[in-house]
C-alpha cells in the first residue's frame, strides 16, 4: 500500500514518513496543486486543511482548489485521512462526509497524536463513527440561530387579520426593533413528532396542486422562495437551477438574489450588471421603478471564451442580482420602513410566470422571514446529515408559532448519498420531503465553468417544476385535410 503525505507541515511529514515507511511505500507533497499529480499509485492520502495553496490570497479559489483535489482523490477510490482543527466549520465536515470522507482527526490546540494518524491509515473509520464525530463537534460549536416573529402584548402571534398582516408587512417592520430570538418561547418538540398522516396529506394536496395553464401561462403559484437554516446546503445552486429550468421550458422567469450576505450569482454564473441590480435598487429605496433594475443575459458583458457557455442561459431568464465584486458590507441600510412592502407589491405586478428568490439564511434578515410571508411556496433546503436535519427541525418548530402559513412550506433534502433512501431522510425529518437531490460529484467542475447546476441537479429541478405546472406546452394536433386524412402537428 502507498501512502501520500500532504499535511503542509515539514516536521510532521518527517515523523510520519519515519513511522509509515516501516510498513508502507510513502510519498509526500508540499502544496495542494501537487496532490493531483502524485496520487497515481496512492491508496491513502493524509490530507491537512492547512496544506499550502497557490490561491491563498483568494479564499474562494482556495476552497475550489481544495474541493477539486478531494473529488479527484475520491473518484479514484483513494481514501483520505483528514487532519484539521477546531477552526473548521461543521458545514465543511459534513460536505466531506457526504463525499465519502470518514477518517477525521480534529485537534483543539494543533498538536497531533501520531498514533491517531497511524491508526487511521491502517484501520479505516466507518460512516457511523464519522457521523458521531461530526455530531459531537457540532455540539461543541453550538451554533446560535435568530428567529424573527411579530409580537402582540409580548406573546407570539398565531393568527392575524388580513388588515393587520398587511400593515405589518408594509409599514410596521423595523429590523432594529424586531425581537431577535425565541428565548421566551417554550418549544413543543412532540408537536412535530405527533403530526398525523392526515394533516400531512392535507398540506401536500394543498401545496402540490398543479395550476391549469392557458397559452403557456401559469396562474398560481408564482413566487418561490429558497431558504436554508445554514450555509453550504446547496440552496443557491438549487434555486439557480430551478429558475433556469423553468425558463428553458419557455416561461418568463425572474431570479432574485436576496441573499446579499453570501453574494455569488455573479461569481458562479457571470450574470451581473453594474447598473441593474439589487444594490442599486436599494440605494433608491425611497422611489424606484423595479423594471429599471432587472437584467437578462443581453445586459452582461462577456468575453469571447464565455460565448459558448453563455448560450446555455435562456434569454427569458431575467435576474435581479448583485454586481460583480460586491461584498455584504457594502449593502446600504434600509431606512425606509415601506421599502420592502413596495418592492413586494411591485414584484407581484411584474409580468413574469415565475419569480424565484434565494433568501438569506439569517431568518431575522429583512429579506428572509418577511419575504417568506409573501411567497406562494417556501422551499426549505437541508441535507441528509443528522446535524443539519436536527437544526432544520428545531427552527421549523419555532416558525410554527409565527404568521407564516406552513401549508406553503416544502422541504428539499439535498446532497443525499447514493446509498441513503429518501424514506430514511423523511424519518429523520419526521415529515414527507417534496424532493431528495443526490449528491453530484460533477457539480464543482460545472461551477468552475460558470454553468448553472449540473445535468443531474437540473433534471431534479425540472421534476420539481413539473409539480407546479411548469412543463413544455403540448403541441396542437389538427386534422389534415386531403385524401390521406390523418393528423399533423402545427
N, C-alpha and C positions, 0 to 999 in steps of 0.2 A: 504494500500500500504506500502511496505517495502523499505526503502532507505538504501543503503550501502555506508558509507563514506570512501573514500580511497584517502586522499589528501597528506598524509605524513607529515602534519603539525598539531601537537597536539593542539595548540591554536585554529587553525581554526576548527579542528574536534570538540572541546568542544563547540564552539559557534554554529556551525551548528547543533550539536546534541540538544542543548538547544532549538533552534527555531523549528527544524523539529519534535521533539518529541511531540509537541502540536497537530500535525495533522497526523503523520505517525509513524510506527514502525521503529526504527533506529538501525543499527549495524555499526561497523566501524572496519577497519583493519589498521595495521601499515606497512605492507610490501606487495609488489606486489604478492609474492607467495601465500599470504593468500586470495587474491581476488577470485581465482578459487574455493577455499574450502568453502567460506562463501556466495555464491551467490544463494544457492538453493531457498531461499524464496524471494530474492530481485526482485523488479520491476525496480528500478532506481539505478545506481551507480554514485556517484560523484567522478570522477577519475582525479587525477592530474598527469601531466607528471613528477613530482618530487617525486612520491611515491618510497621509497627506494626499491632496488632490491638486490638479493643475488649475482648478476653479475655486480656490479657497476664498477669493475676494468676491465671488458671486455665489451666494448661498443656494439660489435656485438651481444653477447649473451644477453645483457640487452635489446637491441632492439627486439630480437626474443622473449624474455620472455614477453615483453610488448605487442607485436603483438598477441602472443598466448592468453594472457588474454583478449584482446579486442575481438578476434574471439570467444572465449569461451562465453563471455557475449552476443554477438550479435546472436550467434547460439541458444541461449535460450530466444531470444526476450527481452533481458534486455536492457533498454535504458541507454545511457551513457551521462552524463553531463561532458564535458571535460574541465579541467582547465589547462591553460598554460600561458607562457609569450612570449615576442617578440623574444626570442632566438630560438623558434621552426621554422622549415623550412616550406615553402609553400608546398613542396612535401609531408611532413608528414600530414599536414592538409588535403590535397587532398586525400591522402591514406585513412585517417579515413573517409572522406566524401564518398568516393567510397564504403567503407564498410557499410555505413549507419549511421554514427555518424553525427548528425546535431546540437547538442547543444554545442556550443563553447563559452568559456569565455577566452578572451586573454587580459592580463594585460600588461601595459608598465613598471610599477615600482614594480610589485609583490604584490601590495595592492589589495585585492579582496573585492568587494562590496557584502556583504552577501545577500542583497536584489536581486542582479542579480542571485545568485545561487538558492535562494528560488523560484524565478520566473521561472527559467529553470526547476527545479524539478516539479513544479506544472503545467507548461504550455510548452509542447514540441515545439521546433522550427521546421519550415518547411524546406524542402530541398532548396527551393528558397532563404530563408533568410540565411541559412548556406552558400550557394554559394556566396551570396553578401558579407558576412563577409570575406570569403576567398579572393574574388576579391579585396576588399578594403585593406586587409592585404598585398596582393601581390603588390599592388601599392606603399605601404609604404616601402616594402623591396626593390623594384626597382632593380631587378637583371640585371647585365650587361652581354652582350654576345660579344664575339670576333669573327670576321669573317676574314678568310684569303682569299685573292684573288690576283692574279698576276696583275701587272700594266704595262702599256706602256705609257710613257710620262705623267704619273700622272692620266691617265684615266683607268677605269676598262675595261678589255678585254672581248668583247663579242664573238669573234671568234679567232681562232689561226690556222695557217697552221700546218699540221701534223708534219713537221720537227721542228717547233718552240715549239709545245706542247711536243714532246719527249725530247727536250733539257731542257725544264722547269722541266719535271718530273724527269729526270735522272741526271741533273747536277746543275741546277741553284737554286734549292730550298735551302733556308737558313732560318731556323726557327727564328733566331735572327733578320735578316734584313727584313723579310716579314712584310707587313703592318698588323696591329693588329685590326683595326676597319674599319667600313664603314661610319665614321662620315661625310666624304665629299660627300657621295653618297646620293642623294635625292631619297627616295623610292617612287614608284608609287603604292599606295595601290589599286587603281582601276584596275591595270593590272590583279590582281588575281580575282577581283570581276567580270570583264568583259570577263573572259575566256569563249570562246564559246563551245557549246556542241560538235561541230565537231572536235575542237582541242583536247578536252579531249578524245573523241572516238579514234582519230588517235593515240594518245600516248598510250592508253590502248591496241590497237591492236598490236602496235609495241612491247610493253613490255610483253604482256601476251602470245605471241605465244609459243606454245608447240613444243619443238625440237623433231625431229624424233629420235627414239632410234634404235640402231643397236647392237644386242648382249648385251643388258642391259647397253650400254654406251651412255651417254648424250653428245651431241656435244656442244651446247650452250644453255643457258649461264652457266658459271662455277663459277665465283667469285661473292659471295653475301655478301654485307656489311650491317650490322645493326647499325643504328645510332639514337640518340635522342638528343634533344636540352638541356635536363637537366637530372639529376639522378632520380631514383625511378620511371621510366616509364615502367620497365619490359623488357628493351632491352636485358639484359644479359639472362634472363630466356627464352625469345623467341628465341634468337639466338642459345642457347644450345639445346633447344628442336628441332628447325628446323634441325640442324646438325644431331642430334640423330635419328630423324625420317627418314631422307634421308638414313642414314646408315642402319637402320633397314629394309629398302626396298631392301637392297642388294648392294648399291652403296658404293664406296670408298670415304670417306669424311675426309677433314682436317678442324678442328676448330681452329681459331687463336684468342687469347686473346690480341688484340692490345690495349685494354683499361687498360694500366698499371696504370692509375690514380685511378682506382677502381678495383684492382685485387680481383677476387672472384671465379675463376674456381676451384682452389684447395680447397677452403673453402666449396663451395656448392656442389661439385661433387667428391672430393678427387682425381681428375685427376691431378697428379703432379709428376714431376721428377726433382731431383736436378741438373742433368747434361743436360737433354734435355728440353730446354725451351727458351722462347724469351729473357730472361735476359742474358743467356749465349751466345746466338747468337749475341746480341747487343754488348757484350763485344768484340766479334770477328768481328766487323763491317768492318774491312779492308779486311779480307779474310775469307770466310766461305763456308762450304758445308751444304746447307739447310737440307738435309736428316738426318744429324747427330743430329739435334736438334728437330726432330719430334718424338713424342712418341705415344704409344697407351696404353690400359689398362694393357697389359702384362708387361709394364715398371713401373707399380705403385706398391709400397709396401702397402699391406692392411692387416688388422687384420682378424682373423677368423670370427669375428662378421660381417664383411663387405662383406664376400664372396657371400652370397645370394643376397644382394643388388647390388653388383658389377656385378653379372651375367646378369643384365639387360642392361649393357653398351655394345653396339655392338663392336666386335673385329675390324671391319673395320672403326671404328670411331677413327681417329688419332687427335692429338692435339699439338699445339704449344702455350703453356700457360706460366704461371709464377709460380715459385716454391713456395711451402708452406712457409708461414711466410714472404713473400716478401711484401715490402711497396713501395709506389710510389717514396719516397725519394731516394731509392736505385738504381733507373733506371739510367744507365750511360748516359752521354752526348753524343749525336750523332755528332761527328766532321767530319766524312766522308760524304761529300756532295753527293756522288754517292751511299751511302748505301741503301737508300730506292729504288732507281731505280734498283739496283742489286737484292734486295730482291723481288721486284715485278716481275722482269723477271724470277727469279728462281721459284716463285710460279706458274707462267704461264706454266712453263716447267714440273713441277712435275705431275706425273700420278695419279691425283685424279679426280673423277667425279664431285665433288663439293668442293669448298672452302668457308667456312662460317666464316665471320670476325666480331668480336664485336669491334666497333670503340670507341674512347674516345668521350665524349660529347663536349669537348673543340674543336671547329672546326678549330682553328688555330694550333692544335697539329700536329706534323709530321705524325702521323698515322691516322689522320682523313680526312681532305679535300683531300690531295694528294692521299690517298688510294681510296676515292670515285671516283676520276677521272679515276682510272684504273679498277674499278669494273664493272661487267656486269649489276648488279642490286643493287640499294641502297634502303633498307627498312628503311624509317624514322618512328620511333615509337613515338607515342604520346598517350595521354589518352583522355577520354571524357570530362575532366574538361575544362571549357571555358578558364581558365587561361593558361593551357598547350597548348590548340589549338591555342589561340591567339599568344602565344610565338612561336609556330611552324610556323604559317603563316608569321609572320614578318621575321623570319630567312630564310624561303624558298624564300621569295620575294628578299632578299639580294642575295641569291645564284643564282637567275635567271640571274644576270649580271656577272656571272663567266663562265669559260670554261666548267663547269660541264654540261654534256648532261642530261637535265631534262627528256628526253624520257625514261631513265632507272630508274627514281625516282618513288617509290611507298610509300604510307603512310599506316601504320597499326595503327588502333585505339585500344589500349589495355585497360584492366581493365574497361570494359564498364559494367555499371549496367544492371541488367536483364530487367529493365523497360525502358531502353533507346534504341530506334530503331536505326539501322545503318544509316538510312536516316537522322536522327536528327544530328548525328555526321558529316555526309557529308555536311549538310547545314552549320554547323559551320565552317567546313574546307574550304568550297567553292570549293571543288573538290571531286572526287569519290575515296574513300579509296579502297584498294585492299582486305582488310580483317578487320573485327572487332572481338576482342577477349574478351569474357565476363570475368568479374572479378571472380576468383576462390577462394573461402574461404578455400579450401583444400590445396592450394599451400604452405602456411607456414609449414604445417606438412610434406609435401613431401620434402621441403628444409631441414628441421631438420633431415630427414632420408637420406640426401645427394642423393636424387633421382632427375633425370633431369625432369623438367617440372611437369606436373600432367596429369591425363587422359584427362581432357577437353582441356588443353592447347596443349597437344601432338596431339590430334585429329585436332585441328585448324591448327597446323603447318604441319600436314600431308596433309590437304586440300590445304595449300599454296604450298607445294612441288609439288603437282599434277598439279598445274597451270604451272609449269616449266618443265613438262615432267618426273618427278620422280614418278614412280609407279611400282608396282610389275609386273615383266615380264609375259606376257600371256603364259600359258602352250602350248606346241606344241601339236597339235592334228594330229594323223596319223590314216589311215585306218587300221583296224585289219583284217589280212588275216585269212581265215578259213571259215568253213561252217556257222558260226554265223555272220560273217561280222561285221558291226558296227564300232564304234570308240573307241579308248583308249587314255589315257593321257600318254605321255612319262614321 
